[in-house]
Amino acid sequence: MKYILWIVFLAVLTSILSGFFLEVSYSEKLIGFGTCGLFFIWIPLFIYHHWKGKNPKDYMLTNENLDKMRNSQKRK
């Protein structure tokens, strides 16, 4: 998955940069496809890769987690 993320990121970056620097009639489409690829392909893959195997409840502010934080602050 790490290599797929790198390949997609490099393809998106290449598309955006070539749209900026090449003097072709479809340069705006290159920038647009690169931006869409970044937001609709790369970011969801990145989020999935980094959240795989983690419990989202560990990162939510529930009453139990708030009590844990309060108890850890009292000890210090």
Phi, psi and omega in degrees: 000326181297321181288325177296319178299317179295317181295314179295318179297316179294323178295318179295314180297319178297318179297314181294313182293321178293328175294326179285321190262338180274141178263072178238164184289339182254027182293326178292327177292323177298316178296317181295315178295323177295318179293317178297319178297323179295314187274332184257346180242304188289313183297315177297322177295320179297315180295317179299317182296321184274342178260356181296127177086003179254151180266116181297336180292338177292339184253003179265150178272084176264170179299322180296315180291325176295320177297320178298318180293320179295318180294323180288331177285328178292327181291332184277000000 
